[in-house]
Amino acid sequence: MVKQGILTFHSMPSIHATGVTAGPLEKKKSVFAQQFDKTYEDERCDLPTNEDGHQQLMYDAVLIALSKSKKQPDKIDFFLTGDLVNQMTPSNFTAQALAIPYIGLFSACATSVSSIITAALLAEAKQANWIVAGSSSQHNAIERQFRYPIEYGSQKGAASQWTVTAAGAVLVGKHKPGTPVIRCATVGKVVDMGMTDPLNMGSAMAPAASETLMNHLSGHGMTVDDYDTIITGDLGSNGFTIFKALANENGLPHTKNFRDAGEEFYGKDPSFNAGASGSGCSAAVFFSDVYQKLMTGEYKRVLLLATGALLSPLSFQQGDTIPCIAHAVELTMDEVTPE
């Protein structure tokens, strides 16, 4: 019987390569900077606008992932990505530049995982041989849309998070031994706890992360101890604390394998308040640090649990609450033969 939101990929598609790019602040301040493939000296990548720079981040991340597998864009069947700017403008222009059949996806900061799930579905259905998936964000472009222009100098509270300038892309194809396998996934439900503060999104997203985790474990017959790490997307220190408390209430132990990309991204530097966020946050950490730990054998099985706040400037200005989502995808490095 099919369970709601529960997916298993019997053909076991693999992540053949990744590409991660990041901005100048991330180069200086992120604890993962040495694992990024390319960093820039200018926030706009030496282009006229923040949105142009945002597009360049994703474009370069895709080309880096393709180059590692010696693939050209014209050999890719689908390009799946998204961002947070109006109607995903940077993603749309990236798709135009790459000239790959394109499906734009919006799961806010959970797009890093929703794009992998969609790629795996295409591969499982044998509708594609090669798919590029990913997501991105650019600090200045996002901040002025959802909060205040940078020039305004608005002071943020301790619960706020810093939108990263980064992009991550993965190349998904048929099963290949020695590369991370996309084993299964759980598509989350929208959870809205009635919060309205766009400067405290980690707390708003934590319940969605908890619900998706519980659904994934029960739906796939897993426990938290089956994973080397369960890493959430960008809850930040506040949201991650709530997430762990909710896990405890649900009878899950506070094991050392719980991580949060947003809390870790800037090394818990208090200058960034509760940590990092943005569609590029989880993508950059998942596709660099976590991917490399899988490739070296430090991790054998991981659960990527990306979170997203599905607000918009329109909903915020109209005083609406913040609906949130979390999607989960399980990656393994075992040598099980596809069914």
Order of alpha helices (4+ residues) and beta strands (2+ residues): beta-beta-alpha-beta-alpha-beta-alpha-beta-alpha-beta-alpha-beta-beta-beta-alpha-beta-alpha-beta-alpha-beta-alpha-alpha-beta-alpha-beta
